[in-house]
Amino acid sequence: ENYCIICGEEDCFGICNTCKKSINLIGEVHQEEIISYGYYGGILKELILKFKYRNNFTAGDILAELLEEYIIDKLDYKEYILTYIPLSKKSQKARGFNQCEYIAKKMAMDLSIEAEELLIKIKETKEQKKLKKDERFENIREAFGTKKGINIKNRKIILIDDVTTTGATLQEAGKLLKKFDIDDIKL
C-alpha cells in the first residue's frame, strides 16, 4: 500500500512520518526485564487493533518494523533469538494466526536472526484485558509449557508480546524460559 493506513496520506508505505512521530514512546522505563516500545493508545493502539482483529498485515509489518528499529537501537540483537507468546489452539483457530508469532518471524527475517517457537499454551485462560491486575497474574499462572527438545542453554532471548499492561504474561513465560539456564532474556 502506498498510503498511510492511519491517516490516508499518499506516497508513503504503510505509515506516514507524522503518524509515526505521534506514537507515544516509553523510552528508558523498564519493569524488571520488560522493555516496552510505546504506550498503548493513539496510533500504536490503532495499529495493534487493525492487525490483531481486522487481519491487516500491513499494520503487522509496521509493528514489526517499529520493534526492529527499537531493538537495533537498544541491543546487540545479533546475539539473540526471538520467540513469542503462544496462543491457545482455540484462540489461534478463531483468529487464524498468532500476531506475536507473525511479528517475531517478520523481525527475524528482516534482522537475519533466528525466531523459534519455544513456548506452547497448555492452559486455556480468560482474556487478560478483561481482568484486574491481581487476577491477571493468577489467570496466566502455569499457562505455558515448552516445546519438546528445545536447547536454549546459554542463549539470549527476546520474547515478543503485542500488548503489555501488568507484565503478567511476559513474566510467567519468562520465568519458564529462565529454567533452561539461558544467558539473558528481554521481555
Secondary structure, 3 states (H helix, E strand, C coil): CCECCCCCCECCCCCCHHHHHCCCECCCCEECCEECCECCCHHHHHHHHHHHHHCCHHHHHHHHHHHHHHHHHHCCHHHEEEEECCCCHHHHHHHCCCHHHHHHHHHHHHHCCCECCCEEECCCCCCHHHCCHHHHHHHHCCCEEECCCCCCCCCEEEEECCCCCCCHHHHHHHHHHHCCCCCEEEC
